[in-house]
Amino acid sequence: MSTKRKPPTLQQKKEEVNRKAIMWIGVSLVLLILLIVVLFIVAGN
């Protein structure tokens, strides 16, 4: 009885999802900072 090996597609997809998640978190943080800066500029004037 030979043990079946699972294809490594799941691990690859997981890493891809992690990269996308990190990218989205980074983009959202940058947008949040920009929004705060714009609000400060508008409130200052």
DSSP file (Angstrom, degrees, kcal/mol; ACC not computed):
  #  RESIDUE AA STRUCTURE BP1 BP2  ACC     N-H-->O    O-->H-N    N-H-->O    O-->H-N    TCO  KAPPA ALPHA  PHI   PSI    X-CA   Y-CA   Z-CA
    1    1 A M              0   0    0      0, 0.0     2,-0.3     0, 0.0     0, 0.0   0.000 360.0 360.0 360.0 110.4    0.0    0.0    0.0
    2    2 A S        -     0   0    0      1,-0.0     2,-0.4     0, 0.0     0, 0.0  -0.664 360.0-119.2 -91.2 143.7    1.7    3.1   -1.2
    3    3 A T        -     0   0    0     -2,-0.3     2,-0.3     1,-0.0    -1,-0.0  -0.659  26.7-128.0 -82.8 131.6    1.0    6.5    0.4
    4    4 A K        -     0   0    0     -2,-0.4     2,-0.5     1,-0.0    -1,-0.0  -0.614  17.5-138.6 -80.8 133.9   -0.5    9.0   -2.1
    5    5 A R        -     0   0    0     -2,-0.3    -1,-0.0     1,-0.0     0, 0.0  -0.781  14.9-129.1 -93.8 133.7    1.3   12.4   -2.2
    6    6 A K        -     0   0    0     -2,-0.5    -1,-0.0     1,-0.1     0, 0.0  -0.583  29.8-106.6 -78.3 141.0   -0.9   15.5   -2.4
    7    7 A P    >   -     0   0    0      0, 0.0     3,-0.8     0, 0.0     4,-0.2  -0.413  24.8-123.6 -66.6 144.6    0.1   17.9   -5.1
    8    8 A P  T 3> S+     0   0    0      0, 0.0     4,-1.5     0, 0.0     5,-0.1   0.138  83.6 106.9 -79.2  23.9    1.7   21.1   -3.8
    9    9 A T  H 3> S+     0   0    0      1,-0.2     4,-2.6     2,-0.2     5,-0.2   0.856  72.9  58.0 -70.0 -33.6   -0.9   23.4   -5.4
   10   10 A L  H <> S+     0   0    0     -3,-0.8     4,-2.4     2,-0.2    -1,-0.2   0.925 106.4  47.4 -62.7 -45.6   -2.5   24.2   -2.0
   11   11 A Q  H  > S+     0   0    0      2,-0.2     4,-2.3     1,-0.2    -1,-0.2   0.905 112.3  50.2 -62.5 -41.5    0.8   25.5   -0.5
   12   12 A Q  H  X S+     0   0    0     -4,-1.5     4,-2.1     1,-0.2    -2,-0.2   0.923 111.6  47.6 -63.7 -44.1    1.4   27.6   -3.6
   13   13 A K  H  X S+     0   0    0     -4,-2.6     4,-2.6     1,-0.2    -1,-0.2   0.894 109.6  53.8 -63.6 -39.4   -2.2   29.1   -3.5
   14   14 A K  H  X S+     0   0    0     -4,-2.4     4,-2.4     1,-0.2    -2,-0.2   0.916 109.7  47.0 -61.8 -44.0   -1.8   29.8    0.2
   15   15 A E  H  X S+     0   0    0     -4,-2.3     4,-2.4     2,-0.2    -1,-0.2   0.888 111.6  51.8 -64.5 -38.6    1.4   31.8   -0.4
   16   16 A E  H  X S+     0   0    0     -4,-2.1     4,-2.3     2,-0.2    -2,-0.2   0.911 110.3  48.0 -64.3 -42.3   -0.3   33.6   -3.3
   17   17 A V  H  X S+     0   0    0     -4,-2.6     4,-2.8     2,-0.2    -2,-0.2   0.904 110.3  52.4 -64.1 -41.8   -3.2   34.6   -1.0
   18   18 A N  H  X S+     0   0    0     -4,-2.4     4,-2.6     2,-0.2    -2,-0.2   0.914 109.7  48.9 -60.7 -43.1   -0.7   35.7    1.7
   19   19 A R  H  X S+     0   0    0     -4,-2.4     4,-2.4     1,-0.2    -2,-0.2   0.924 112.7  47.6 -62.4 -44.0    1.0   38.0   -0.9
   20   20 A K  H  X S+     0   0    0     -4,-2.3     4,-2.7     2,-0.2    -2,-0.2   0.904 112.0  50.3 -63.7 -40.6   -2.3   39.4   -2.0
   21   21 A A  H  X S+     0   0    0     -4,-2.8     4,-2.5     2,-0.2    -2,-0.2   0.921 111.2  47.8 -63.7 -44.3   -3.4   40.0    1.6
   22   22 A I  H  X S+     0   0    0     -4,-2.6     4,-2.4     2,-0.2    -1,-0.2   0.906 112.6  50.1 -62.6 -41.4   -0.1   41.7    2.4
   23   23 A M  H  X S+     0   0    0     -4,-2.4     4,-2.6     2,-0.2    -2,-0.2   0.932 111.9  46.9 -62.5 -46.4   -0.5   43.9   -0.7
   24   24 A W  H  X S+     0   0    0     -4,-2.7     4,-2.6     2,-0.2    -2,-0.2   0.892 112.0  50.4 -64.6 -39.7   -4.1   44.8    0.1
   25   25 A I  H  X S+     0   0    0     -4,-2.5     4,-2.3     2,-0.2    -1,-0.2   0.921 112.2  48.2 -63.5 -43.3   -3.2   45.7    3.8
   26   26 A G  H  X S+     0   0    0     -4,-2.4     4,-2.3     2,-0.2    -2,-0.2   0.924 112.8  47.3 -61.7 -46.3   -0.3   47.8    2.5
   27   27 A V  H  X S+     0   0    0     -4,-2.6     4,-2.4     1,-0.2    -2,-0.2   0.912 112.8  48.8 -63.1 -43.4   -2.5   49.7    0.0
   28   28 A S  H  X S+     0   0    0     -4,-2.6     4,-2.3     1,-0.2    -1,-0.2   0.882 110.5  51.1 -66.5 -37.3   -5.3   50.2    2.5
   29   29 A L  H  X S+     0   0    0     -4,-2.3     4,-2.4     2,-0.2    -1,-0.2   0.919 110.8  48.5 -64.5 -43.0   -2.8   51.6    5.1
   30   30 A V  H  X S+     0   0    0     -4,-2.3     4,-2.5     1,-0.2    -2,-0.2   0.920 112.6  48.2 -62.3 -44.0   -1.3   54.0    2.5
   31   31 A L  H  X S+     0   0    0     -4,-2.4     4,-2.4     2,-0.2    -1,-0.2   0.892 110.8  51.4 -63.8 -39.1   -4.8   55.2    1.6
   32   32 A L  H  X S+     0   0    0     -4,-2.3     4,-2.3     2,-0.2    -2,-0.2   0.923 110.8  47.5 -63.5 -44.9   -5.7   55.6    5.2
   33   33 A I  H  X S+     0   0    0     -4,-2.4     4,-2.5     2,-0.2    -2,-0.2   0.916 112.1  50.2 -62.7 -43.6   -2.6   57.7    5.9
   34   34 A L  H  X S+     0   0    0     -4,-2.5     4,-2.6     1,-0.2    -2,-0.2   0.905 109.8  51.2 -60.6 -41.9   -3.3   59.8    2.8
   35   35 A L  H  X S+     0   0    0     -4,-2.4     4,-2.4     2,-0.2    -1,-0.2   0.912 110.5  48.2 -62.3 -43.3   -6.9   60.4    3.9
   36   36 A I  H  X S+     0   0    0     -4,-2.3     4,-2.3     2,-0.2    -2,-0.2   0.909 111.7  49.9 -64.0 -42.9   -5.8   61.5    7.4
   37   37 A V  H  X S+     0   0    0     -4,-2.5     4,-2.2     2,-0.2    -2,-0.2   0.924 111.3  48.7 -62.0 -44.9   -3.2   63.9    5.8
   38   38 A V  H  X S+     0   0    0     -4,-2.6     4,-2.6     1,-0.2     5,-0.2   0.913 110.6  51.1 -62.2 -42.4   -5.8   65.4    3.5
   39   39 A L  H  X S+     0   0    0     -4,-2.4     4,-2.7     1,-0.2    -1,-0.2   0.901 109.8  49.9 -61.9 -41.3   -8.2   65.8    6.4
   40   40 A F  H  X S+     0   0    0     -4,-2.3     4,-2.2     2,-0.2    -1,-0.2   0.902 111.4  48.7 -63.0 -41.1   -5.5   67.6    8.5
   41   41 A I  H  X S+     0   0    0     -4,-2.2     4,-1.4     2,-0.2    -2,-0.2   0.920 114.1  45.5 -65.3 -44.2   -4.8   69.9    5.5
   42   42 A V  H  < S+     0   0    0     -4,-2.6    -2,-0.2     1,-0.2    -1,-0.2   0.907 115.1  47.3 -66.2 -41.6   -8.5   70.7    5.0
   43   43 A A  H  < S+     0   0    0     -4,-2.7    -1,-0.2     1,-0.2    -2,-0.2   0.832 108.9  55.8 -69.5 -31.9   -9.0   71.2    8.8
   44   44 A G  H  <        0   0    0     -4,-2.2    -1,-0.2     1,-0.2    -2,-0.2   0.823 360.0 360.0 -69.9 -31.4   -5.9   73.4    9.0
   45   45 A N     <        0   0    0     -4,-1.4    -1,-0.2    -3,-0.1    -2,-0.2   0.487 360.0 360.0 -83.2 360.0   -7.2   75.8    6.3
